[in-house]
Amino acid sequence: MTTICICGSGTMGSGIAQVSAMAGFKTILYDVSNEIVVKAKIKIDNDLQTLVEKQKISSEKKESIRQHLSFSSNINDCIADVILEAVIEKPEIKISLFNQLAFLNSNETIFASNTSSLSLSAIAKEIKEPGRVAGLHFFNPAPVMKLVEVVKADKTSETTISKLVELTKAFGKTPVVCKDSPGFIVNRVARPYYIESLRLVEEGLTDFETIDRLLENQGFKMGPFKLMDLIGNDINYAVSCSVYDQLNKPERLKPSDIQKEKVEKGDLGKKSGRGYYGYK
């Protein structure tokens, strides 16, 4: 594996592209919107410059990383050994993208999804040769977070999983292999962290700032409300709804009306400038 293509140039896609290029892979970052591609290029350049200023990498290393990166809004440029999608969390869009790229690429190309909650088995069955389809779930911010879930769908081959584990290690990350299930491992475990915190606020027992402060004082690096703002309330709420529905709607995992209202108002967190907290 020498060439990696990331489809979707948002926060996750650009972060994964930076990881790939820093690991020495030829990396293509694609998005249908040229404007988003340009923003992603600027963000990666700024992030690399920050690493130079912090003396984490040299100026020469920065230039080498940039040489490994290319940016495109032309889907015909998406030819690679591994295609990793980080597009909107709608299965029909992911399926359509993978099928377009399956036509352009060889039968050996691996198709990986960064989905955090959708059924990979349902996506894979719509793709030619589903044995080469799997999950590769990074966490935000991708350049910093070490854990990556390598998700095996019903028909994913062991060869595909082995190659993705190898790739994840080459990225300098820690792979954890899991089966396709609602929320995989991390998002399944994390639901009570968010939902119980939201429930306490709904019931008027406390406020979100107090909960964040208490949990951070107990050793959590980030309280649930700060973390939801970082992830994006739209993404976090969508994952909660997906896990809730796929597990037959247990009351303990019912998504919060507070977060639903945040999403409807556009208070998505850091990326929108306002969530549970305000951001400049």
Backbone hydrogen bonds, N-H to C=O, Kabsch-Sander energy under -0.5 kcal/mol:
donor,donor_aa,acceptor,acceptor_aa,energy
4,I,26,K,-2.8
5,C,82,V,-2.8
6,I,28,I,-3.2
7,C,5,C,-0.5
7,C,84,L,-2.6
8,G,6,I,-0.6
8,G,30,Y,-3.5
14,S,10,G,-2.7
15,G,11,T,-1.6
16,I,12,M,-2.6
17,A,13,G,-2.2
18,Q,14,S,-2.0
19,V,15,G,-1.9
20,S,16,I,-2.6
21,A,17,A,-2.6
22,M,18,Q,-2.4
23,A,19,V,-1.3
24,G,21,A,-1.5
25,F,20,S,-2.0
26,K,2,T,-2.0
27,T,68,H,-3.5
28,I,4,I,-2.6
29,L,70,S,-2.7
30,Y,6,I,-3.0
30,Y,28,I,-0.6
31,D,72,S,-1.6
34,N,32,V,-0.6
37,V,33,S,-1.8
38,V,34,N,-2.5
39,K,35,E,-2.0
40,A,36,I,-2.3
41,K,37,V,-2.3
42,I,38,V,-2.2
43,K,39,K,-2.4
44,I,40,A,-2.6
45,D,41,K,-2.4
46,N,42,I,-2.4
47,D,43,K,-2.7
48,L,44,I,-2.6
49,Q,45,D,-2.2
50,T,46,N,-2.1
51,L,47,D,-1.7
52,V,48,L,-1.9
53,E,49,Q,-2.6
54,K,50,T,-1.8
55,Q,52,V,-1.6
56,K,51,L,-3.1
57,I,51,L,-1.1
62,K,58,S,-2.1
63,E,59,S,-2.0
64,S,60,E,-2.0
65,I,61,K,-2.6
66,R,62,K,-2.3
67,Q,63,E,-1.8
68,H,64,S,-0.9
68,H,65,I,-0.9
69,L,66,R,-1.2
70,S,27,T,-2.2
72,S,29,L,-2.3
75,I,73,S,-0.6
77,D,74,N,-2.2
78,C,75,I,-1.7
79,I,77,D,-2.1
80,A,78,C,-0.5
81,D,3,T,-2.0
82,V,3,T,-1.4
83,I,110,I,-3.1
84,L,5,C,-3.2
84,L,82,V,-0.5
85,E,83,I,-0.5
85,E,112,A,-2.6
86,A,7,C,-3.4
90,K,88,I,-2.4
93,I,90,K,-0.9
94,K,90,K,-1.8
95,I,91,P,-2.8
96,S,92,E,-2.1
97,L,93,I,-2.2
98,F,94,K,-2.5
99,N,95,I,-2.3
100,Q,96,S,-2.0
101,L,97,L,-2.3
102,A,98,F,-2.2
103,F,99,N,-1.3
104,L,100,Q,-1.0
105,N,101,L,-2.1
109,T,106,S,-1.2
110,I,81,D,-2.4
111,F,132,R,-2.6
112,A,83,I,-3.3
112,A,110,I,-0.6
113,S,134,A,-2.0
114,N,85,E,-2.2
120,L,118,L,-0.6
123,I,119,S,-1.4
124,A,120,L,-3.2
125,K,121,S,-1.8
126,E,123,I,-1.4
127,I,124,A,-1.9
132,R,129,E,-1.9
133,V,130,P,-1.8
134,A,111,F,-2.1
135,G,151,V,-2.4
136,L,113,S,-3.0
137,H,149,E,-2.9
138,F,136,L,-0.8
144,V,141,P,-1.5
145,M,141,P,-2.6
148,V,174,T,-2.2
149,E,137,H,-2.2
150,V,148,V,-0.6
150,V,176,V,-2.5
151,V,135,G,-1.9
151,V,149,E,-0.7
152,K,150,V,-0.5
152,K,178,C,-2.9
153,A,151,V,-0.7
156,T,153,A,-1.0
157,S,131,G,-2.7
161,I,157,S,-1.8
162,S,158,E,-2.7
163,K,159,T,-2.4
164,L,160,T,-2.1
165,V,161,I,-2.4
166,E,162,S,-2.3
167,L,163,K,-2.4
168,T,164,L,-2.5
169,K,165,V,-2.2
170,A,166,E,-2.0
171,F,167,L,-1.7
172,G,169,K,-1.6
173,K,168,T,-2.2
174,T,146,K,-3.1
176,V,148,V,-2.3
178,C,150,V,-2.3
180,D,152,K,-2.1
184,F,181,S,-2.6
187,N,183,G,-1.0
188,R,183,G,-1.1
189,V,185,I,-2.5
190,A,186,V,-2.5
191,R,187,N,-1.0
193,Y,190,A,-0.6
194,Y,190,A,-1.5
195,I,191,R,-3.1
196,E,192,P,-2.0
197,S,192,P,-0.5
197,S,193,Y,-0.6
198,L,194,Y,-2.5
199,R,195,I,-2.2
200,L,196,E,-1.9
201,V,197,S,-1.4
202,E,198,L,-2.6
203,E,199,R,-2.3
204,G,201,V,-1.6
205,L,200,L,-2.2
206,T,200,L,-0.8
211,I,207,D,-1.9
212,D,208,F,-2.4
213,R,209,E,-2.3
214,L,210,T,-2.7
215,L,211,I,-2.5
216,E,212,D,-2.4
217,N,213,R,-1.9
218,Q,214,L,-0.9
219,G,216,E,-1.4
220,F,215,L,-2.1
227,L,223,G,-2.3
228,M,224,P,-2.3
229,D,225,F,-1.9
230,L,226,K,-1.9
231,I,227,L,-2.7
232,G,228,M,-2.6
233,N,268,L,-2.4
236,N,232,G,-2.8
237,Y,233,N,-2.3
238,A,234,D,-2.0
239,V,235,I,-2.3
240,S,236,N,-2.1
241,C,237,Y,-2.5
242,S,238,A,-2.4
243,V,239,V,-2.8
244,Y,240,S,-2.3
245,D,241,C,-2.5
246,Q,242,S,-2.6
247,L,243,V,-1.7
248,N,245,D,-1.6
249,K,244,Y,-3.0
253,L,250,P,-1.7
254,K,251,E,-1.5
260,K,256,S,-1.8
261,E,257,D,-2.4
262,K,258,I,-1.8
263,V,259,Q,-2.3
264,E,260,K,-2.4
265,K,261,E,-1.9
266,G,262,K,-0.7
266,G,263,V,-1.0
267,D,262,K,-2.4
268,L,266,G,-1.7
269,G,274,R,-2.4
270,K,229,D,-1.6
272,S,269,G,-1.2
273,G,269,G,-1.1
274,R,269,G,-0.9
275,G,277,Y,-2.8
279,Y,273,G,-2.9
